[in-house]
């Protein structure tokens, strides 16, 4: 992932977290939130306007979708069986796309 891709990912994730609200944000460790805010693209034009009907219509980057999936598995899903299956799905998506995701 390039610095530009990371900056876009962080901006999109930050916007998505703002949309979700404090109930979700509070479950993410402070160091991850800090890094998202530090590395996010400064001149980012928000994509979420009102209620989200279809997440695919947002046009978020591949890296953003994978990172949000990671947050979902690590911090938001409470059912262990679901965590395991979602984790496997993320791994398969990464393998099938031949892209590696180095976290912040």
N, C-alpha and C positions, 0 to 999 in steps of 0.2 A: 504494500500500500504506500502510495506517495504521500508527501506532506499535504498536498492539495486535497487528495482523497480523504485523508484523516481529518482535515479541517472541515470539509463538507459533512462527513459522517458525524462529527461532534456537534455541528450546528443543527443537523437534522434530528439527532437524538435529543439534544437539548430542547428543541421545539416540541418533539413528541412527548417528552417528560412533562413539559409545561402543560400540554394538553391533558395528560393523564391525571396530573394533580399530586398533591402531597402524600396521599395514601400509597402511591407507588414510589414516589421519589424517596420517601423516608426509609424504604427497604434496601436502598442501594448504599454501599459504603461511601463515606465522605471523600475518600481519596479518589474514587472513580468519578464522582460528581465534580470534584475540583479539576481533574484532568479534562473532563468534557468541557468545562467552562474555559479553561486555559487554552486549549487547542482549537476551539471552535472558530469557524470562519467569521470574521468580524463584519463583513458586508453582506451577510446572508439574507436573502429575501424569503420570508416565511411562506410556507406552502399550505398550512392548515388554516382554513377560513371557515369557522363555524363547526358544525357537526360532521364527523367523518362517516361517510356512507360506505366507502370501499377504500381500504388501505392501499390497494394497488394503484388507485388513481392519484395518489400523492406524488408519485414519481421519485420516491426516495432511492438512494443509491444502493447497490448490492451490499456494500459494507455496512450501511445503516441498517438494512433489514437483518443482516446476520448479527450485528451487535444488539439490536433490540431483541432478537431471538435468544441471544445469550443472556441478556438481562432477565428475560422471561423465565428461562430455565433455572438460572442461578438464584434469583431473588423473588420472583413473583409466584411461580407455581409451587403449591404446597404438597401436592400428591406425588410421592416418590416414583410411582410407576410412570406417570406422565412426564416427570423430569427426565427419566431414563430414555423414554421414547423420543422426546423432543431433542435431547442431546444427540441421539443417534441421527435424527433427521438433519440437524445442523451440520454434523460431520459429513453426511452424504451429500448435502448441497455444496459444501466446500470442495469435496473431492470431485464432484461432477462438473464443477465450474473451473477447476484447475487454478483457483485463486487461494492464496493463503491469507489468513487474517491475523496479523500481529496486533494484539490488543495495545491500547494506548501505551 
